[in-house]
């Protein structure tokens, strides 16, 4: 087929004259054109060789490597047309030369059209100076962030130390306060039992105030001790046990309150969970006790406990039919000493829900409350595989360090 093409070309060019005739057979002019076209043709073949070598040696492919391939096709065709120009000096192969130029022109137009959209991207590429400047800014930003991270680590260490000192202070202070308080309580009880008949009405009332105040103080100290002990729990106390055991023990601890109020504690089949069950029992004791305490007048308390697994967490819900919680107080009830009602209406120290939050945080979980016309619901999210965290979250620290006004 190729030979036929050349044969037809030879026939078509038979009546034509070579280019050298147009050069008036001047040898210096002939060789000038021949050498120039030959060098251009060779260069056009060397350029794609260099591009292909570049693409093969590059470790990462270019996003526009296809454009280089198209260019590598167009340039040799252009070089072929120049080599045919050299041949046409002595042989009138103008048809062949025209076909080669036409093919090169078509490939060139297609290449230009396809490459044109790359121009904005190429213009957007940064120069080496711009990249160096960007790298310098990046290094400065990294150094700045490293300093900020170091400051943050130092602040966290100081915060942990402050939390530890605060827990130690609360534990030691609460422990030491009990001794003189027991003395006051003991002697006030002796006065009441031995000399009751010798006091008039005001004297007996004053003794009752002293006895009631000492009992409230003892309860407050015991709650503070319970709060300080949460972060001091041995991590080895985490174990897999039935949650029903912790619920049962919590209910047994509230039996007197349950009998007095006629409360109903409802729970179905509960799974085994991995936790510090001593703390979980205390958590349940506080929440169930609150549900019984904050009850509507004349209504039999009913506390419902349910749990389900959602992903990698247990979702525990303790719902009651009590007085509920105002919507604007739902976010603040877990702060230490936060009370929503006067002590004359509902007894308590305002530490119970702070203890609950610290227990849940110690397990790596979350606790929050909702409320509606049916009562209050406490939602507790505990990880299925908890990691003991001997820390207090920043919110807990603020709540513990800054007395505000839980429902207990």
LUMDOTI-898142 format. One record per residue (C-alpha): chain; x, z, y; residue number from 1. Coordinates in pm, 1 decimal. Each point is the difference from the previous one (the first is absolute). Last residue first. Example, Ala and Ser with C-alpha at 12.3 -4.5 7.8 and 13.67 -1.06 7.14 Angstrom:
BEGIN
+------+----------+----------+----------+------+
: dodo :        X :        Z :        Y : roba :
+------+----------+----------+----------+------+
:    A :   1367.0 :    714.0 :   -106.0 :    2 :
:    A :   -137.0 :     66.0 :   -344.0 :    1 :
+------+----------+----------+----------+------+
end
This chain:
BEGIN
+------+----------+----------+----------+------+
: dodo :        X :        Z :        Y : roba :
+------+----------+----------+----------+------+
:    A :  -2980.2 :   9560.7 :   1616.6 :  408 :
:    A :   -113.1 :   -287.3 :    224.9 :  407 :
:    A :    302.0 :   -110.5 :     81.7 :  406 :
:    A :    180.8 :    154.5 :    729.6 :  405 :
:    A :    318.3 :   -120.8 :    133.8 :  404 :
:    A :    322.2 :    176.2 :    -91.1 :  403 :
:    A :    298.0 :   -230.3 :     57.4 :  402 :
:    A :    276.5 :     32.8 :   -258.9 :  401 :
:    A :   -214.3 :    -60.4 :   -306.1 :  400 :
:    A :   -196.9 :   -291.8 :    145.2 :  399 :
:    A :    315.4 :   -155.8 :    140.7 :  398 :
:    A :    177.6 :     43.0 :   -328.9 :  397 :
:    A :   -297.7 :   -134.2 :   -192.8 :  396 :
:    A :     -8.9 :   -307.0 :    220.9 :  395 :
:    A :    372.8 :    -56.4 :    -51.9 :  394 :
:    A :    -45.7 :     15.7 :   -372.6 :  393 :
:    A :    126.1 :    309.8 :   -169.3 :  392 :
:    A :    273.8 :    -40.9 :   -251.9 :  391 :
:    A :     86.8 :     86.3 :   -353.5 :  390 :
:    A :   -170.8 :   -309.0 :   -133.9 :  389 :
:    A :    -77.0 :     23.4 :   -367.4 :  388 :
:    A :    -54.7 :   -352.3 :   -125.6 :  387 :
:    A :   -345.3 :    -70.6 :   -131.9 :  386 :
:    A :    -74.5 :   -241.1 :   -286.5 :  385 :
:    A :   -376.1 :    -56.0 :     24.7 :  384 :
:    A :     30.0 :     40.7 :    376.7 :  383 :
:    A :   -260.0 :    233.4 :    156.1 :  382 :
:    A :   -270.6 :   -106.8 :    243.8 :  381 :
:    A :   -232.4 :    280.6 :    104.8 :  380 :
:    A :   -337.5 :    -59.5 :    165.0 :  379 :
:    A :   -195.1 :    298.0 :    134.0 :  378 :
:    A :   -371.9 :    -61.8 :     40.7 :  377 :
:    A :   -224.2 :    197.8 :    234.9 :  376 :
:    A :   -379.9 :     36.2 :     -7.6 :  375 :
:    A :   -308.0 :   -213.8 :    -72.4 :  374 :
:    A :    -52.5 :    -89.9 :    367.8 :  373 :
:    A :    345.2 :   -157.0 :      7.2 :  372 :
:    A :    363.6 :    105.6 :     -9.2 :  371 :
:    A :    339.3 :   -145.0 :    -82.5 :  370 :
:    A :    328.7 :    177.2 :    -58.2 :  369 :
:    A :    361.1 :   -101.8 :    -56.3 :  368 :
:    A :    280.7 :     75.9 :   -241.8 :  367 :
:    A :    306.0 :   -206.6 :    -85.6 :  366 :
:    A :    258.9 :      4.4 :   -278.8 :  365 :
:    A :    372.6 :     50.5 :    -57.1 :  364 :
:    A :    -54.3 :    312.3 :   -212.2 :  363 :
:    A :    142.1 :    219.8 :    278.0 :  362 :
:    A :   -231.7 :   -181.5 :    241.4 :  361 :
:    A :   -300.1 :    111.3 :   -212.2 :  360 :
:    A :    119.1 :    362.6 :     -0.1 :  359 :
:    A :     72.6 :    -11.8 :    375.3 :  358 :
:    A :   -345.4 :   -138.4 :     72.9 :  357 :
:    A :   -169.0 :    268.3 :   -209.0 :  356 :
:    A :    203.8 :    275.7 :    168.9 :  355 :
:    A :   -108.0 :   -133.5 :    341.4 :  354 :
:    A :   -355.5 :      1.5 :   -137.4 :  353 :
:    A :     21.5 :    373.2 :    -77.4 :  352 :
:    A :    177.4 :    111.1 :    319.6 :  351 :
:    A :   -290.6 :     63.0 :    237.1 :  350 :
:    A :     -6.4 :    373.4 :    -78.0 :  349 :
:    A :   -345.5 :     37.2 :   -147.4 :  348 :
:    A :   -341.8 :    158.1 :     39.6 :  347 :
:    A :   -298.8 :   -207.2 :    109.4 :  346 :
:    A :   -251.2 :     92.9 :    270.8 :  345 :
:    A :    177.6 :    298.0 :    159.3 :  344 :
:    A :    332.6 :   -183.0 :    -30.4 :  343 :
:    A :   -132.5 :   -268.8 :    239.7 :  342 :
:    A :    -27.9 :   -349.9 :   -137.0 :  341 :
:    A :    211.3 :   -315.1 :      1.6 :  340 :
:    A :    331.6 :    172.0 :    -63.4 :  339 :
:    A :    341.9 :   -167.5 :     11.3 :  338 :
:    A :    260.8 :    265.7 :    -75.3 :  337 :
:    A :    228.5 :   -261.9 :   -160.7 :  336 :
:    A :   -107.3 :   -360.6 :     48.1 :  335 :
:    A :   -199.7 :   -150.2 :   -289.0 :  334 :
:    A :   -325.5 :     -2.8 :    199.2 :  333 :
:    A :    140.1 :   -239.3 :    261.8 :  332 :
:    A :    -99.1 :   -347.6 :   -121.9 :  331 :
:    A :   -355.5 :     89.3 :   -103.0 :  330 :
:    A :    -73.7 :    189.2 :    324.7 :  329 :
:    A :   -165.0 :   -281.3 :    199.8 :  328 :
:    A :   -235.5 :    -75.7 :   -290.5 :  327 :
:    A :   -129.5 :    357.5 :    -14.4 :  326 :
:    A :     48.3 :    149.6 :   -348.6 :  325 :
:    A :   -270.7 :     64.2 :   -258.9 :  324 :
:    A :   -247.7 :    287.5 :    -22.1 :  323 :
:    A :     14.8 :     14.1 :   -378.1 :  322 :
:    A :   -108.8 :   -227.0 :   -284.9 :  321 :
:    A :    347.9 :    -36.1 :   -145.7 :  320 :
:    A :    238.1 :   -276.0 :   -109.1 :  319 :
:    A :    345.9 :     30.2 :   -154.9 :  318 :
:    A :    148.1 :   -345.9 :    -57.7 :  317 :
:    A :    319.2 :    -76.3 :   -193.7 :  316 :
:    A :    147.0 :   -352.0 :     12.9 :  315 :
:    A :    291.1 :    -20.3 :   -244.7 :  314 :
:    A :    261.4 :   -256.2 :     97.1 :  313 :
:    A :    200.2 :   -286.1 :   -153.5 :  312 :
:    A :   -289.9 :   -243.9 :      1.2 :  311 :
:    A :   -324.1 :    189.4 :     55.6 :  310 :
:    A :    -51.4 :    278.4 :   -252.1 :  309 :
:    A :   -318.2 :    200.6 :     27.3 :  308 :
:    A :    -89.2 :    359.0 :     82.6 :  307 :
:    A :   -320.8 :    194.5 :     57.4 :  306 :
:    A :    -80.1 :    356.7 :    107.5 :  305 :
:    A :   -349.8 :     96.6 :    118.5 :  304 :
:    A :    -67.5 :    324.3 :    186.1 :  303 :
:    A :   -356.7 :    128.5 :     35.9 :  302 :
:    A :    -83.9 :    295.6 :    222.5 :  301 :
:    A :   -359.4 :    124.8 :    -24.9 :  300 :
:    A :   -166.3 :    -54.6 :    337.8 :  299 :
:    A :   -159.8 :    288.1 :    192.6 :  298 :
:    A :    236.8 :    -33.9 :    296.0 :  297 :
:    A :    221.4 :   -308.1 :    -23.3 :  296 :
:    A :    335.2 :     68.3 :   -160.8 :  295 :
:    A :    350.3 :     31.5 :    138.3 :  294 :
:    A :    115.6 :    263.9 :   -248.4 :  293 :
:    A :    -71.2 :   -182.3 :   -326.2 :  292 :
:    A :    171.1 :   -322.5 :    110.1 :  291 :
:    A :    287.6 :    198.4 :    149.9 :  290 :
:    A :     56.3 :    182.9 :   -330.4 :  289 :
:    A :     -6.9 :   -332.3 :   -185.0 :  288 :
:    A :    266.3 :   -138.7 :    237.1 :  287 :
:    A :    222.6 :    308.3 :     -5.3 :  286 :
:    A :    -17.2 :     55.8 :   -378.2 :  285 :
:    A :     51.2 :   -371.4 :    -64.1 :  284 :
:    A :    324.9 :     -1.7 :    199.0 :  283 :
:    A :    113.4 :    326.6 :   -162.3 :  282 :
:    A :    -62.0 :   -148.9 :   -344.6 :  281 :
:    A :    189.0 :   -313.7 :    103.9 :  280 :
:    A :    289.5 :    221.8 :    110.6 :  279 :
:    A :     20.4 :    171.1 :   -340.7 :  278 :
:    A :    -59.4 :   -337.6 :   -162.4 :  277 :
:    A :    318.3 :   -148.1 :    142.2 :  276 :
:    A :    -97.6 :   -353.1 :    -88.7 :  275 :
:    A :    -28.6 :   -258.9 :   -275.0 :  274 :
:    A :   -366.9 :    -60.6 :    -75.2 :  273 :
:    A :   -214.1 :     33.3 :   -311.1 :  272 :
:    A :   -347.0 :   -139.2 :     48.4 :  271 :
:    A :   -325.9 :    173.2 :    101.7 :  270 :
:    A :   -325.3 :    -31.8 :   -192.0 :  269 :
:    A :   -284.6 :     99.9 :    227.2 :  268 :
:    A :     -7.0 :    239.4 :    293.7 :  267 :
:    A :   -269.5 :    215.2 :    160.1 :  266 :
:    A :     48.9 :    341.0 :    163.3 :  265 :
:    A :   -334.3 :    165.4 :     77.6 :  264 :
:    A :     -5.1 :    285.8 :    252.1 :  263 :
:    A :   -226.2 :    300.8 :    -49.7 :  262 :
:    A :    139.1 :    149.2 :    322.8 :  261 :
:    A :    104.1 :    340.6 :   -137.0 :  260 :
:    A :     89.8 :   -133.9 :   -343.6 :  259 :
:    A :    214.0 :   -277.7 :    148.9 :  258 :
:    A :    181.2 :    240.5 :    236.3 :  257 :
:    A :     72.5 :    236.0 :   -289.0 :  256 :
:    A :    110.0 :   -288.5 :   -221.8 :  255 :
:    A :    242.2 :   -149.9 :    253.0 :  254 :
:    A :    314.7 :     61.0 :   -206.8 :  253 :
:    A :   -186.1 :   -122.3 :   -307.4 :  252 :
:    A :    -84.9 :   -323.8 :    184.3 :  251 :
:    A :    367.1 :    -62.7 :     76.8 :  250 :
:    A :     90.5 :     68.7 :   -363.0 :  249 :
:    A :   -266.1 :   -245.3 :   -120.9 :  248 :
:    A :    109.2 :   -270.7 :    245.5 :  247 :
:    A :    364.8 :     39.2 :   -105.0 :  246 :
:    A :    -93.3 :    -25.7 :   -367.9 :  245 :
:    A :   -225.2 :   -301.7 :     65.8 :  244 :
:    A :    298.5 :   -185.1 :    148.0 :  243 :
:    A :    140.2 :    -23.2 :   -350.6 :  242 :
:    A :    379.4 :     32.9 :     -3.4 :  241 :
:    A :    303.8 :   -216.9 :     71.7 :  240 :
:    A :    276.8 :    203.1 :    160.3 :  239 :
:    A :    160.8 :     65.7 :    337.8 :  238 :
:    A :    135.7 :    356.4 :      1.6 :  237 :
:    A :    352.2 :   -142.6 :    -28.3 :  236 :
:    A :    -19.8 :    -73.6 :    375.5 :  235 :
:    A :     22.7 :    378.8 :     67.9 :  234 :
:    A :   -228.1 :     88.4 :    290.3 :  233 :
:    A :    158.6 :     90.7 :    332.5 :  232 :
:    A :   -199.8 :   -250.1 :    206.7 :  231 :
:    A :   -327.6 :    163.2 :   -102.1 :  230 :
:    A :    131.6 :    356.3 :     40.3 :  229 :
:    A :    -24.0 :     -2.9 :    381.8 :  228 :
:    A :   -374.1 :    -75.9 :     -4.7 :  227 :
:    A :    -69.8 :    267.7 :   -263.3 :  226 :
:    A :    195.7 :    252.4 :    207.2 :  225 :
:    A :   -201.6 :    -94.8 :    306.1 :  224 :
:    A :   -320.5 :     41.4 :   -201.8 :  223 :
:    A :    109.4 :    344.1 :   -121.3 :  222 :
:    A :     86.5 :     97.1 :    357.6 :  221 :
:    A :   -343.1 :   -111.7 :    125.2 :  220 :
:    A :   -178.4 :    186.0 :   -279.9 :  219 :
:    A :    198.4 :    315.9 :     75.5 :  218 :
:    A :    -83.2 :    -35.9 :    369.1 :  217 :
:    A :   -370.0 :    -36.0 :    -76.8 :  216 :
:    A :     16.9 :    309.7 :   -221.7 :  215 :
:    A :    183.7 :    191.6 :    273.1 :  214 :
:    A :   -261.3 :   -101.7 :    258.2 :  213 :
:    A :   -292.9 :    101.1 :   -222.4 :  212 :
:    A :    152.4 :    342.5 :    -69.9 :  211 :
:    A :     82.2 :     59.4 :    368.9 :  210 :
:    A :   -346.6 :   -115.5 :    109.3 :  209 :
:    A :   -160.9 :    224.3 :   -266.5 :  208 :
:    A :    205.8 :    292.1 :    132.7 :  207 :
:    A :   -129.3 :    -73.6 :    352.0 :  206 :
:    A :   -358.7 :     -4.4 :   -124.7 :  205 :
:    A :     51.2 :    331.9 :   -179.7 :  204 :
:    A :    137.3 :    153.6 :    321.4 :  203 :
:    A :   -286.1 :   -140.8 :    207.4 :  202 :
:    A :   -262.9 :    148.2 :   -231.8 :  201 :
:    A :    157.3 :    345.4 :    -22.0 :  200 :
:    A :    296.0 :     85.2 :   -213.5 :  199 :
:    A :     34.1 :    317.6 :   -206.8 :  198 :
:    A :   -207.9 :   -127.8 :   -292.9 :  197 :
:    A :    232.9 :   -293.7 :    -52.3 :  196 :
:    A :    305.2 :    221.8 :    -17.5 :  195 :
:    A :    122.8 :    -48.1 :   -353.8 :  194 :
:    A :   -127.9 :   -348.6 :    -95.8 :  193 :
:    A :     18.7 :   -176.1 :    338.5 :  192 :
:    A :    321.8 :    168.0 :    107.2 :  191 :
:    A :    161.8 :    -80.2 :   -333.5 :  190 :
:    A :   -108.0 :   -365.8 :     34.8 :  189 :
:    A :    155.2 :    -11.0 :    347.0 :  188 :
:    A :    318.1 :    149.9 :   -147.1 :  187 :
:    A :     25.7 :   -269.0 :   -266.3 :  186 :
:    A :    -81.7 :   -290.2 :    232.0 :  185 :
:    A :    256.8 :    106.6 :    259.3 :  184 :
:    A :    266.3 :     51.1 :   -269.0 :  183 :
:    A :    -87.4 :   -329.7 :   -166.5 :  182 :
:    A :     42.0 :   -169.2 :    337.4 :  181 :
:    A :    339.4 :    160.3 :     43.8 :  180 :
:    A :    114.9 :   -153.8 :   -333.7 :  179 :
:    A :   -185.0 :   -332.7 :     31.1 :  178 :
:    A :    181.5 :   -109.9 :    313.6 :  177 :
:    A :    325.7 :    -39.0 :   -191.8 :  176 :
:    A :   -141.8 :   -265.7 :   -231.9 :  175 :
:    A :   -164.6 :   -193.3 :    282.2 :  174 :
:    A :    318.9 :      6.4 :    204.9 :  173 :
:    A :    220.2 :    -97.2 :   -293.3 :  172 :
:    A :   -225.7 :   -285.1 :   -113.4 :  171 :
:    A :    -81.1 :   -132.4 :    346.8 :  170 :
:    A :    366.2 :     16.2 :    104.4 :  169 :
:    A :    115.9 :   -170.5 :   -318.3 :  168 :
:    A :   -260.9 :   -271.7 :     43.6 :  167 :
:    A :    103.0 :    -46.3 :    363.1 :  166 :
:    A :    368.2 :     -9.7 :    -95.6 :  165 :
:    A :    -72.7 :   -265.4 :   -261.2 :  164 :
:    A :   -206.3 :   -200.1 :    247.0 :  163 :
:    A :    276.4 :     25.3 :    259.4 :  162 :
:    A :    260.5 :   -114.1 :   -253.9 :  161 :
:    A :   -221.5 :   -290.8 :   -101.2 :  160 :
:    A :    -48.4 :    -93.5 :    366.3 :  159 :
:    A :    374.8 :     19.1 :     65.5 :  158 :
:    A :     60.1 :   -227.1 :   -298.2 :  157 :
:    A :   -271.5 :   -234.4 :    120.0 :  156 :
:    A :    150.1 :     -6.9 :    350.0 :  155 :
:    A :    345.2 :    -81.4 :   -141.3 :  154 :
:    A :   -146.1 :   -277.9 :   -212.2 :  153 :
:    A :   -185.7 :   -136.4 :    304.7 :  152 :
:    A :    314.4 :     13.6 :    214.2 :  151 :
:    A :    189.7 :   -186.1 :   -273.4 :  150 :
:    A :   -281.2 :   -253.7 :    -24.4 :  149 :
:    A :     12.3 :    -51.2 :    377.9 :  148 :
:    A :    377.7 :    -47.3 :    -12.8 :  147 :
:    A :    -40.3 :   -251.2 :   -282.0 :  146 :
:    A :   -269.3 :   -173.1 :    199.1 :  145 :
:    A :    232.8 :    -39.5 :    299.5 :  144 :
:    A :    280.6 :   -132.7 :   -219.6 :  143 :
:    A :   -240.1 :   -249.7 :   -158.3 :  142 :
:    A :   -120.0 :   -106.8 :    346.1 :  141 :
:    A :    359.0 :    -48.5 :    119.4 :  140 :
:    A :     81.9 :   -204.0 :   -311.4 :  139 :
:    A :   -311.2 :   -212.9 :     56.3 :  138 :
:    A :     94.5 :    -60.1 :    363.4 :  137 :
:    A :    346.7 :   -110.8 :   -113.0 :  136 :
:    A :   -149.5 :   -225.4 :   -265.4 :  135 :
:    A :   -227.9 :   -159.3 :    260.6 :  134 :
:    A :    301.8 :    -66.6 :    225.4 :  133 :
:    A :    193.5 :   -153.1 :   -288.5 :  132 :
:    A :   -301.7 :   -213.1 :    -90.4 :  131 :
:    A :    -28.5 :   -119.8 :    359.9 :  130 :
:    A :    368.6 :    -88.6 :      7.8 :  129 :
:    A :    -27.4 :   -182.4 :   -335.4 :  128 :
:    A :   -288.6 :   -205.3 :    138.6 :  127 :
:    A :   -355.1 :     81.0 :    -89.3 :  126 :
:    A :   -238.8 :   -246.2 :   -158.0 :  125 :
:    A :   -304.5 :    -67.0 :    216.3 :  124 :
:    A :    119.4 :   -350.9 :     88.7 :  123 :
:    A :     23.5 :    -80.1 :   -370.8 :  122 :
:    A :   -353.5 :    123.6 :    -52.2 :  121 :
:    A :   -128.8 :   -203.0 :    294.9 :  120 :
:    A :    182.1 :   -312.3 :   -137.0 :  119 :
:    A :   -125.4 :     34.3 :   -357.1 :  118 :
:    A :   -328.8 :   -176.5 :     80.6 :  117 :
:    A :    203.4 :   -322.4 :     74.0 :  116 :
:    A :    176.0 :     -5.2 :   -339.1 :  115 :
:    A :   -289.9 :   -162.9 :   -185.5 :  114 :
:    A :    -53.0 :   -271.6 :    261.1 :  113 :
:    A :    375.1 :    -66.1 :     33.4 :  112 :
:    A :     46.8 :    -24.4 :   -376.8 :  111 :
:    A :   -292.8 :   -241.1 :    -34.7 :  110 :
:    A :    139.8 :   -214.7 :    282.3 :  109 :
:    A :    350.6 :      0.7 :   -155.1 :  108 :
:    A :   -129.9 :    -89.4 :   -346.7 :  107 :
:    A :   -190.3 :   -294.1 :    149.9 :  106 :
:    A :    302.0 :   -112.0 :    209.5 :  105 :
:    A :    238.9 :     24.9 :   -295.8 :  104 :
:    A :   -237.3 :   -216.0 :   -208.5 :  103 :
:    A :    -22.9 :   -253.3 :    282.4 :  102 :
:    A :    379.3 :      0.2 :     47.9 :  101 :
:    A :     54.6 :    -68.7 :   -370.8 :  100 :
:    A :   -258.4 :   -280.7 :      3.9 :   99 :
:    A :    160.9 :   -152.0 :    310.0 :   98 :
:    A :    351.1 :      7.2 :   -149.8 :   97 :
:    A :   -128.1 :   -163.7 :   -315.4 :   96 :
:    A :   -167.7 :   -266.1 :    211.9 :   95 :
:    A :    312.4 :    -37.9 :    218.3 :   94 :
:    A :    241.0 :    -59.4 :   -285.3 :   93 :
:    A :    197.3 :   -265.4 :    197.8 :   92 :
:    A :    334.0 :     71.7 :   -165.4 :   91 :
:    A :    328.8 :     49.3 :    191.3 :   90 :
:    A :   -109.0 :    232.9 :    282.7 :   89 :
:    A :   -311.0 :     82.6 :   -201.4 :   88 :
:    A :    210.7 :    214.0 :   -235.5 :   87 :
:    A :     90.8 :    233.5 :    285.0 :   86 :
:    A :   -361.4 :     21.9 :    112.7 :   85 :
:    A :    -89.9 :     76.6 :   -362.3 :   84 :
:    A :    228.1 :    303.0 :     29.4 :   83 :
:    A :   -189.1 :    101.5 :    314.5 :   82 :
:    A :   -336.8 :    -32.4 :   -179.7 :   81 :
:    A :    133.3 :    210.1 :   -283.9 :   80 :
:    A :    100.0 :    275.1 :    244.9 :   79 :
:    A :   -357.8 :     15.4 :    128.8 :   78 :
:    A :   -121.8 :     27.1 :   -357.4 :   77 :
:    A :    263.8 :    269.1 :    -53.7 :   76 :
:    A :   -135.0 :    189.9 :    309.3 :   75 :
:    A :   -369.5 :    -12.5 :   -102.9 :   74 :
:    A :     38.3 :    162.2 :   -340.3 :   73 :
:    A :    212.7 :    292.7 :    121.1 :   72 :
:    A :   -243.8 :     46.2 :    289.4 :   71 :
:    A :   -281.9 :     37.5 :   -250.6 :   70 :
:    A :    209.2 :    256.4 :   -189.2 :   69 :
:    A :     79.4 :    183.8 :    322.6 :   68 :
:    A :   -371.7 :     16.2 :     79.8 :   67 :
:    A :    -72.2 :    139.0 :   -350.3 :   66 :
:    A :    249.7 :    279.4 :     72.8 :   65 :
:    A :   -233.9 :    126.7 :    275.8 :   64 :
:    A :    -50.1 :    361.2 :   -113.4 :   63 :
:    A :    363.0 :      8.2 :   -104.3 :   62 :
:    A :     83.8 :    113.8 :   -350.5 :   61 :
:    A :    206.1 :    319.9 :    -33.9 :   60 :
:    A :    344.0 :    -11.3 :   -155.1 :   59 :
:    A :    117.6 :   -311.7 :    182.3 :   58 :
:    A :    254.4 :   -195.4 :   -202.9 :   57 :
:    A :   -250.5 :   -255.0 :   -130.6 :   56 :
:    A :   -156.4 :    -59.7 :    340.8 :   55 :
:    A :    339.9 :    -45.2 :    167.2 :   54 :
:    A :    118.7 :   -243.0 :   -269.5 :   53 :
:    A :   -321.4 :   -199.6 :     49.2 :   52 :
:    A :     59.4 :    -10.2 :    377.2 :   51 :
:    A :    366.4 :   -104.3 :    -38.8 :   50 :
:    A :    -93.0 :   -282.5 :   -242.7 :   49 :
:    A :   -279.2 :    -97.9 :    240.0 :   48 :
:    A :    260.2 :    -45.0 :    281.9 :   47 :
:    A :    254.8 :   -187.1 :   -215.7 :   46 :
:    A :   -228.1 :   -298.8 :    -62.6 :   45 :
:    A :    -78.0 :    -50.5 :    370.2 :   44 :
:    A :    368.9 :     44.2 :     78.0 :   43 :
:    A :     86.0 :   -285.9 :   -240.6 :   42 :
:    A :   -256.3 :   -225.1 :    166.7 :   41 :
:    A :    122.4 :     88.2 :    349.6 :   40 :
:    A :    357.9 :    -71.6 :   -110.3 :   39 :
:    A :   -101.0 :   -340.1 :   -144.1 :   38 :
:    A :   -202.5 :    -89.7 :    308.2 :   37 :
:    A :    295.0 :     76.6 :    230.1 :   36 :
:    A :    259.4 :   -173.3 :   -223.1 :   35 :
:    A :   -206.9 :   -316.9 :    -36.9 :   34 :
:    A :    -92.2 :    -12.5 :    369.5 :   33 :
:    A :    361.9 :     36.2 :    115.4 :   32 :
:    A :    120.4 :   -225.4 :   -281.6 :   31 :
:    A :   -218.8 :   -286.5 :    114.8 :   30 :
:    A :     89.9 :     51.1 :    366.6 :   29 :
:    A :    376.8 :     -0.3 :    -75.1 :   28 :
:    A :    -43.3 :   -305.2 :   -224.4 :   27 :
:    A :   -175.0 :   -218.0 :    252.8 :   26 :
:    A :   -197.0 :   -243.9 :   -217.6 :   25 :
:    A :   -223.1 :    -85.6 :    293.8 :   24 :
:    A :   -162.5 :    345.4 :    -50.1 :   23 :
:    A :   -335.3 :   -171.5 :    -59.9 :   22 :
:    A :    155.0 :   -185.4 :   -294.0 :   21 :
:    A :    114.9 :    336.6 :   -137.0 :   20 :
:    A :   -362.6 :    100.1 :    -31.6 :   19 :
:    A :    -53.8 :   -230.7 :   -302.7 :   18 :
:    A :   -205.2 :   -321.1 :     35.1 :   17 :
:    A :   -346.5 :    -58.3 :   -147.2 :   16 :
:    A :   -116.8 :   -294.7 :   -212.2 :   15 :
:    A :     73.0 :    168.1 :   -332.3 :   14 :
:    A :   -138.4 :    334.4 :    114.7 :   13 :
:    A :   -336.8 :    -43.1 :   -171.2 :   12 :
:    A :    164.9 :   -131.4 :   -318.1 :   11 :
:    A :    255.5 :    285.3 :     -4.5 :   10 :
:    A :   -275.9 :    250.5 :     60.6 :    9 :
:    A :   -205.2 :   -142.6 :   -287.8 :    8 :
:    A :    302.3 :     39.6 :   -225.3 :    7 :
:    A :     63.1 :    356.3 :    125.0 :    6 :
:    A :   -357.7 :    101.3 :    -88.3 :    5 :
:    A :     22.6 :   -174.7 :   -337.8 :    4 :
:    A :    321.4 :    189.0 :    -72.7 :    3 :
:    A :   -175.2 :    327.0 :     86.1 :    2 :
:    A :   -290.1 :    -83.0 :   -234.5 :    1 :
+------+----------+----------+----------+------+
end
